[in-house]
Each structure stands twice: as structure tokens, then as C-alpha cells.
Amino acid sequence: MKILLVYPGCPDTFWSFTYALKFISKRAANPPLGLLTVAAMLPSEWDKRLVDMNVRRLEDADLLWADYVFLSAMSIQKESVKTVVNRCRAIGVKVVAGGPLFTQNYEEFDDIDHLILNEAEITLPLFLDDLRKGRARHLYASENTWADVTTTPIPSYELINFKYYASMNIQYSRGCPFDCEFCNITSLYGRVPRTKESGQVIAELEKLYTLGWRGGVFFVDDNFIGNKTKLKAEILPSIILWMEMRKYPFSFTTEASINLSDDEDLMRMMVRAEFDTVFVGIESPNEESLQECAKIPNKNRDLIASVRKIQSFGMEVQAGFIIGFDKDPLSIFEKMIGFIQESRIATAMVGLLNAPRGTNLYRRLLKENRLVKLTTGDNTDCSMNFIPKMKYERLISGYKNVIETIYSPKQYYGRVKQFLKNYRPTQKKVFHVKWSYLSAGLKSVFILGIIAKGRFYYWRLFFWSLFRRPRLFPRAITFSIYGFHFRKVFEQHFQMMERKEVP
Ligand code: SF4
């Protein structure tokens, strides 16, 4: 059997880093981990190929080769999915699809031959069994049962070409103990974090190492610290040992809730294991808005102090913020700007509230008759899928002001400088000098130092970091490049909004 695994194209978003990737001659930030894991679950004697449409074109010859096309996608890839499905139908190859987009909106995809919903560890074997018996059905789903991730195989990383990607990814756990109103993680993966064993995590790292990867690895867990006990007792000690043995080939990034800042031992261990960046959902500096969305770990806490504490342990904090809660006051825009500048969070993803299917927010708004459409999957594209309490026009003009302020060169470079000034990394990370980094530095000099707006601030950060924090100089350049990407992607979104092309 010949299987073509296809990962549809993603539009330019905050996290796509499209404009930043050009500096390092990479094509995508991360490979499609879900598809790589599914590939490892298919019979070993089957022929498998993978086309990630974010790194190369899908040719008709690829489709003609395959007996089945396996698709995996998130909401944001919906348009590309439709194109791929139409091409498959025209060529006459059958399509099998799974992943969050299909699990949450399966009724929109009646034209797909086989929908394998929820977690593949549960539903894929049922499909494969029926396929073998010649009676494969249209839909496979599971309800209120969660996969045992200790049986999840090592992803088939050998199917991708490392040179196209900026970072690799790996998953240790699924699920989150919290239940924020706007978040669909608990409906997709449950509230009890399920974790892999330390042997599995090490085997995955070892595979990446053996295949030649060196550099960043992103733990894509919904909340990496969902099960702190196991993390501290088994997982982090194993990673620390392995990293020491392998002479620190990787640096790690992950996502965690803000209560990470309450556990100093945990932060120390993460830094020893070479975690240098953590994404945290701050959501709002407004206490009533946090109350409204049931953001339990953030409530009644000095959020700026918590962020600074994580930073003081040697980890950069990236954060998500949301505007559009019912309880947001008119002052939310100024509050948000003040919070982001003061907390020195360089990578601040400020988005508009949306209600994905399966969330408590979706259910509440449905009852209140306020839902108007499905989400686009990109909460920075100025779209909202419900009627907000604040007038949409007021929200949008305030939102635009927040973005244009925090990513203006003066505010952005200033924030980065403040962060680096106070940042004392202790990681042992071996800096792998690569041609792509050197060329990124040169491109940044040309694009950010000569052509782009805000040159003065670029050079100020450039020389300050070079002479005052030379160890952090590569990081200062990376932040400068990120800032360029963020400005570009928001510019694109605001232009679409002005042309009334908001999805
Ligand atoms: S803490 Fe994060 S992952 Fe967990 S429910 Fe809230 S938003 Fe979702």
C-alpha cells in the first residue's frame, strides 16, 4: 500500500514566523508532528511519503503515486484542505483525514472518504482493521475515552528533511488540569494530563539526535507542567542526564501555565534541562476578565511578578493575551500595553477572543444567541465569531492601537532591551554556529539596519547587546528579526481588514 501523508498549507500568522524564516533560509517553523506520529502507526511494510505543503508544492505526480492520501489539519488550514481534497477527487485518489479541524467540524467534510476523528491511537487501528477486511466506514470517532500515550510510537522523523525547518517538535503529555472557558484543549484531550514515560521521551530525543538534528526542540504539550510530580521525579532528571551525556545538542521551548512561577525547584530543573523559553497564557491584566474566562491559575496573582520570576530563573517568557471579554473595560487597551511593556514580554501574541467549537464559551454564547460563524483558527486576523459586548468597531480600533504600539520599533526594541538587560541565562547550551545564522545576521543588517523603519532602534540594540551583553547578541538579533515578522504579519491583517476581507 502506498500512503502519501499531506500537511496542508498554513497562511501567514503570528506563529508561522514566515517573514523571520526567510532570514535563516528555512521554510517552516516546525514539522507536522501529528502526521509523523500517524505515519509511525501505519503498518511498517507500507510505503510512506510525506509532503508538507509549507515547505514544498504538492505535485500531481505525488497524488498519482498514492493509493491513499492521509491529511491532518487545524482550523487555520481549512482553505488549503479544500484545495487538496478537490485535487484528490479529480485524480481519483481516496482521502483519509484526521486532526483537530476534522474532529471539531466533521460534518463539513462529507466529501472526504474516511474521517478518523479524536485521537489516532484509538480510532486509526479500527479503520485499519476495517480497511484490511474491505469494509472501511466513512467515520471513526471515540467519545470520552482518551488514548494511552505510553503506547504512542516514536514519530517517523525520517520522513522529513530537517533542512527546511527552524525547530523540531516532540510531545510528552496531552490534556490540561484547568478548563479555561475559551480553550478547546480539554474537549480535545481531557482534563487529566496523560504523560509518556521517560524512556519514550529519551528515545524520541535520541532519534532526533541520531538523525542529525541539532538546535531547538519544541515540547508541544498543552500544559507541560500538568503533572508536576512526574515531571520532577522522572522526566526532567532523565532529560538532564541525556543532555549531559550528549553534550547539550538541543535547547527546549514549551507551553506552561503561570503557576510554574510558584515552583522554584521545577524552574531550576527545567533550566538545567536546557529549557530557555516558555509560552504562558496570561490572557488579560484585568481581574474581572480572568474571572469571566475561569483562568484559575492567573486569578488573584501579581502576574507581572510571576513573569519576572520565571525570567529571573533564566527562561524567556512568551505570552498570549486576549481582548474582547464581556468584562473588558474601555481602559483594557491601555492596561494591556502597560502590562506588556512592564513585564518585558517581547513575544506577546495579542488576539481577539473567539469561541471554537467544543469550548464552554461556545456553549454559553450559543445559549445567549451571540454566535455568528465558526472561528478561522487565527485570533490575530481581526475576525470574531460572536457578537462582543463592546462595539466591534471600538474593539478593533483599540486592538489596532495595542498592536501598533507594542510592535512599534521604539516600544518593541525598548522592551527587548529591558528584558535582555535583566536576563541572566544559565543554560549550558552549545551554540551551533551555522552558516544560516551568520547569513541571518548579515540580512538583518541590510534589511533592518538599512531598509526597514525603526533603523535607529535596531542599531541601538545591536551595539548595546554587542558591547554590553555579547553573549546575548545572537538573541538580540533573533528578537529584531521576530519584531520584523510581527510588524509585517499584523500589517497584512490590518490591510485585509481595511479592504473588508476579514474572514
Ligand atoms: S491553562 Fe491553557 S491549555 Fe489549560 S485550559 Fe487554560 S488555556 Fe487551555
Boltz pocket constraint, residues with backbone or C-beta under 6 A from the ligand:
constraints:
  - pocket:
      binder: B
      contacts: [[A, 176], [A, 177], [A, 178], [A, 179], [A, 180], [A, 183], [A, 184], [A, 185], [A, 186], [A, 222], [A, 223], [A, 257], [A, 281]]
      max_distance: 6.0
